[in-house]
Amino acid sequence: MRAPVLSAESFETFYCSTAPRVLRAVQRIAAGDHHIAEDATQEAYCHLWRLWSCRESEPLDDNRRYVVGIAAHKVMDVYRRQRRLTELDAELAEAVEDSRIDDVLDELVVLKTVRELIARQPPQRRAVAVLFFLEELNYDEITANLEISKSTVRTHVQRLRAVLKPQLVRLSQVDQGGEGR
């Protein structure tokens, strides 16, 4: 029996159309560490290439999310190896009021504030934030990709919502032409 022929052309098309967005997402997970993000992204695409004969028929967005999930897992592996995981403490678990929120005048500034809040989270919570809020993975997908329990994912999402709520309210006000305009 012959091995299936991998379509390099379709993989290249997929890679070219998704790589910039995937790298940006992985950089957020890696708190802006470009080297870790590039390595994790490259390893994730290599992993997908090995599975391409099975996944080629999947929708582009599903494959993109799959690559982001693999890359997130690779980033978390780096943190585990470097012992950079930070234990959650009461201070990080509570919502933080950002004093700059009153100065937010447009949507771009609000979104930047949200990105900064996510970047200040411990690595595991940051990964959950990017995968849940930005990449729109569900609890089961995040659980599988990060190898953490579903209850841990729920806890991170709940705490992130508490931290992000003031900024999301402000974003809603800006979108509706309210305060700051």
N, C-alpha and C positions, 0 to 999 in steps of 0.2 A: 504494500500500500504506500502511495506517495504522500509525502508531507504536504499540507496545504501551502499554496504559494501566497506569501504575504504581499499585500499591495503597498509597496513603498510610496507610490504616488499618493494614495489616499491618506497614508500616515503623514506624509510631508504636508499635505493640504491641511489636515487636522492640526498638526503641530504649528504651522505658520499662522493659522487663524486663532489659536488659543494660547500660545506661549506667553505673549505679553500680559494678558489678564491673569493667567495662572501665576506668573512670576510676581506680579503686584500683590496677589493674595498671599502668596507664600512669604513675601517680604514682610507683610503685616504680621503674620504668624511668628516670624523670626525677629520681631521688634526692629525691623529695618536693617538687620545684619545681611548685607547683600551677598556675602560669600556663602553663608549657610543657606540662604534662599536659592541661590543659583545651583549649589550642589544638590539640594533636596529636589528641586524642580527637574534637574537633569536626570537624577536617579529615578524619579517618578515616571518621566517619559520613557526611559529605558525599560522600566518594568512594563509599562503599557505596550511598548513595541513587542515584547515577548508574548503578550496576550492578544496582539492585534488581530490575528485570524479569528479569534472568538468575539472580539469587541468591535470590530470594524463596522458591523451592521447596526450598532447602538447609536442612538441620537447623539449629535455632536455635544450638546450640553451635558448629557449623562457621562460621556467620556471625559469632558473637561472637569466635571465635578469629581469623577473617579481619580483623575490625576491630582487634583488639589488635595483630595483626601490622602492619597499615598504620600504626597510631599509633606503634608502636615504631620503625618506619622514619622517621616524621616527627620523633620525638624525636632520633634519631641524626642526622638532617639538621640540626637545630638545633645540636647539638654540633659537627658539622662546620663549620657556618657560623661558630660562635663560637670555633672552634679549641680547644674544651675537651676534646677527646679526650686522654686521658692514655696515654702509652706504658707498656706493661707492663714492669715491672722485676723483678729477682730477688726483691726484698722482697715484692712482691705475689703472686708466683707460688708462694711457699711457704705451707704451711698455718700459720695463726696460732692459737695457743692462747689462748683467751679466759679470763682469770683469774676471771671472774664465773661460769663454768660450775658451780662447786661450790655456788653460792648458788641455783641454779635449783631451784625446788621444785615447779613445776607446768607443765603443757603450755603455757599461755599465755605464761609467761616464756620458755620455750625457743623458742617460735615467734617471739616478739619479738626474741630474740637472733639467730635465723636471718635475720629481716628486716633487722636492723641490719647483719649481716655482708654481706648482699647489697647494701645501700645504700652500703657503704664501698668497693665494687668500682669499678674504672674503668667509664665509661659503657657501652662495648660489652659487657664481661663482665656487667655488671649487667643489660643488656637480654637477653642470652642466659639468665641465671639466671631472670629473671621468665618469659620465654617457655618455657623448658624445664621448670623445676621447678614453677612456679605455674600457668602456663597450659597446660602439657602439650603444647606443640607439638613435633613431631619435628625431627630435624636438617635434613631437606629444607625444611620449612616455615620454620624459622629462617633457613636459608641464603637462601631466596628473599626473606624479609621484610627482613632486615638487609643483604642484598647483600654477604655475606662468604662465604668458602669453607667447605665442609663440614668440612675439617680444622681450621679456626680455631674453628668451633663445638665440635667434639669436644675440642679443647685447652681451651677455656673451661670446658666441662662437667667435664672431668677435674680441672682446678684448683679449680673450685668444689666438687666432691665432696670433695677433700682438705681444703678450708677448712671445709666444713660437716659433715664426718664426726663430729667430737667432739660437736657439738650434736645430730646425728641419733641417735647412740648414746645420749646423755642422754635424748632424747625417748622413745626405745624403753624405757629404764629407767623413766621416769616412767609411761609407758603400762602397763607391766607391774607397777606398784606397787613398784618397787625403790627405789633410793637417793632420798633427799630426801622421802620420804613418811612 
